[in-house]
């Protein structure tokens, strides 16, 4: 399936942390302090990460716990690896 930026933002806009957000964009901050790229990083969704990066998302923005999306992705990969063992 070929997803677009519109598809990604529409999906993420339906998450509880973005409810009430009038227009969701690449740099929209959620109620929890995350950005769409933070959500993609935590989920380990590389396709969505690529779409968001190509649209100008900044991996250095700090999200909910003060972590950059880059660090959230690393933590997610390590946690996923630990769970699968």
Secondary structure, DSSP 8 states (H G I E B T S, - for coil): ----HHHHHHHHHTSGGGTT-SS--TT---TTS--HHHHHHHHT-HHHHHHHHHTT--TT-B-TTS-BHHHHHHHHHHHHHHHH-
